[in-house]
């Protein structure tokens, strides 16, 4: 067994050595990239025939607004279980590069349950949220989200139609284009009035969204304008 492990280890080292040699050769023989990602200072030093590109990230914008689709799984700790689906809108303001404040409205218009007592328990939810983005300087990012708001049940289940709710969870965002992103979130939902009860109506909430970003920062706007001017075709001499 030890000999076998020794041979595996030696083979692995040889593989890594060969791979590093190929990478080194590739770095020496590779042609310069036609497109480069540059800063405003570097833009002044590149050849006029080199095309420049400036990616935009979540942190570059002040605002975003989007549509959201959601699904909830209520009754995690109770016998009264139900699944609801819905859609809504969401808007956010980026307080800093990494912290955002948001408002969200979702109309959960269809409920599925084996219990006739809750089969029409559709609901609306209005939430205020705070998010912390772990890597806002990339086209993709994981973020934490906490939300506080109200849920209104169209059909009463437990005797209170207006229920303050608390949601905590995580999300993943990906920039599809300069101003567009998609995200997916998973959050745990708890009715605040039930949090001290062992039979509280806790649930899980999942959402997907498509967002439009606007309010580009001044520094990024200047860089994009300079890159557009640099990439513009040269006018023929008259």
Steps between C-alpha positions, in 0.01 A plus 500: 500500500784738589675424170182572309458833674866581428450435127182711496685785671794481258264490201315804635828693538604415145162614372530834681855549367388436143200730540715783635741461208214525249360807672842665498538432127153637434580819688812551288347425161148642550414802288396826671129523575299706256273620780626627836327609821657833596484788745474861390873553558598189304274598213737784408793263454355234268528477124215655302436165327435320830135478597424585863217366713360615835277254689236636738422341834231522766702755699514743207127585516290689755160343421338190359141398437371161393236234484498204736334159508464320829397178669438441870484177698306576818432283800850356541432424867122452486255255350340777291733501200451703184696611195432834333632653179495863393668794330581859581742791472808612686709817520836559668729788589872427541593678821866405451686272259410202717184597692159547339151595621194365322121486483314196371138415425386148405147381433478126578194428286481119509513258793546124491414295808348166593310675780170651373516758781797676340458423130393862434752660736656724237697794636679826433835591649666841533862499618783738575841341462867559563766311305873456539690408184812292556661574160331798333804559280436184295237412239371232742453526874363329809312725741318479833149645532278583796140615457226633726141561394134394495316206352127528433304176464189515282357207698568505873661190646610577853283794603726786387498622143780757529816321605837671549765275348877471522706339224871413500701332227746518213491581130714471189519773235646488148543798267356392164597824324614851585168599658324168552537234767320185614483374856374208704429506874409261780365636829349364820169669589363536853191674631627725778203428725574125476876505556469418871263208431613145427210470254574823316420523131854507361564466131749514215492753218680479167508774235653567159531843347603702195633848578584818309778718646534876455669800660855421386776656711676808361842332487368202305303726264815696414693179438227357274481825302878499453499135390216562253700787352810282482314214331327725246624441142745756372358752254660482155725788406333747271 
